Amino acid sequence: MANTKQAKKRAIQADKRRDHNASLRSTVRTYIKKVVLAIESGNKEAAKAAFTAAVPVIDRIADKDQIHKNKAARDKSRLATKVKALALAA
């Protein structure tokens, strides 16, 4: 455990930061799940809308370095491919 006042403060700040970062990552996962669920249900319009809503959220979290930019690009690419395949399947 922290022994100095400074170390105690840093521990408290680290806890707050960890909670906030976990919240941001959870938000991204939620948006991705919404797109995946819309794709699995076969609803083209809902899938496109969910994807359109998810892209800026993924980009924002990547800009904050919560996820790596390459992971953000990979996630967006995979989702876009699935949405496009759903639109073409009709």
C-alpha positions as CSV (number, residue, x, y, z in Angstrom):
1,M,0.0,0.0,0.0
2,A,1.1,3.6,-0.6
3,N,3.0,5.1,2.3
4,T,3.3,8.8,1.2
5,K,0.6,11.3,0.5
6,Q,1.8,11.6,-3.1
7,A,1.7,7.8,-3.6
8,K,-1.8,7.7,-2.1
9,K,-3.0,10.4,-4.4
10,R,-1.5,8.6,-7.4
11,A,-3.2,5.4,-6.4
12,I,-6.6,7.2,-6.2
13,Q,-6.0,8.8,-9.6
14,A,-5.1,5.5,-11.1
15,D,-8.3,3.9,-9.8
16,K,-10.4,6.8,-11.3
17,R,-8.6,6.5,-14.6
18,R,-8.9,2.8,-14.8
19,D,-12.7,3.0,-14.2
20,H,-13.1,5.7,-16.8
21,N,-11.0,3.8,-19.4
22,A,-13.0,0.6,-18.7
23,S,-16.2,2.6,-19.3
24,L,-14.9,3.8,-22.7
25,R,-13.9,0.3,-23.8
26,S,-17.2,-1.0,-22.7
27,T,-19.0,1.6,-24.8
28,V,-17.1,0.6,-27.9
29,R,-17.9,-3.1,-27.4
30,T,-21.6,-2.2,-26.9
31,Y,-21.7,-0.3,-30.2
32,I,-19.9,-3.2,-32.0
33,K,-22.4,-5.7,-30.5
34,K,-25.3,-3.6,-31.7
35,V,-24.0,-3.8,-35.3
36,V,-23.4,-7.6,-35.0
37,L,-26.9,-8.2,-33.6
38,A,-28.5,-6.2,-36.4
39,I,-26.5,-8.2,-39.0
40,E,-27.5,-11.5,-37.4
41,S,-31.1,-10.5,-37.4
42,G,-30.9,-9.8,-41.1
43,N,-32.2,-6.2,-40.8
44,K,-30.3,-4.2,-43.4
45,E,-31.5,-0.8,-42.4
46,A,-30.8,-1.4,-38.7
47,A,-27.3,-2.8,-39.5
48,K,-26.4,0.3,-41.6
49,A,-27.7,2.6,-38.9
50,A,-25.9,0.8,-36.2
51,F,-22.7,0.8,-38.2
52,T,-23.0,4.5,-39.0
53,A,-23.4,5.2,-35.2
54,A,-20.5,2.9,-34.3
55,V,-17.8,4.3,-36.6
56,P,-17.4,7.7,-34.9
57,V,-17.4,6.1,-31.4
58,I,-14.7,3.7,-32.5
59,D,-12.7,6.5,-34.0
60,R,-13.1,8.7,-30.9
61,I,-11.9,5.9,-28.6
62,A,-8.9,5.2,-30.9
63,D,-8.0,8.9,-30.8
64,K,-7.9,8.7,-27.0
65,D,-5.6,5.7,-27.3
66,Q,-8.0,3.4,-25.4
67,I,-7.7,1.0,-28.3
68,H,-5.0,0.9,-30.9
69,K,-5.7,2.7,-34.2
70,N,-5.0,-0.5,-36.1
71,K,-7.6,-2.4,-34.0
72,A,-10.1,0.4,-34.7
73,A,-9.5,0.1,-38.4
74,R,-9.7,-3.7,-38.3
75,D,-13.0,-3.6,-36.4
76,K,-14.5,-1.0,-38.7
77,S,-13.4,-3.0,-41.8
78,R,-14.8,-6.2,-40.6
79,L,-18.1,-4.6,-39.7
80,A,-18.3,-2.8,-43.0
81,T,-17.7,-6.0,-44.9
82,K,-20.5,-7.8,-43.0
83,V,-22.9,-4.9,-43.5
84,K,-22.1,-4.8,-47.2
85,A,-22.5,-8.5,-47.6
86,L,-25.9,-8.3,-45.9
87,A,-27.0,-5.5,-48.3
88,L,-25.8,-7.5,-51.3
89,A,-27.4,-10.8,-50.2
90,A,-30.9,-9.4,-50.6
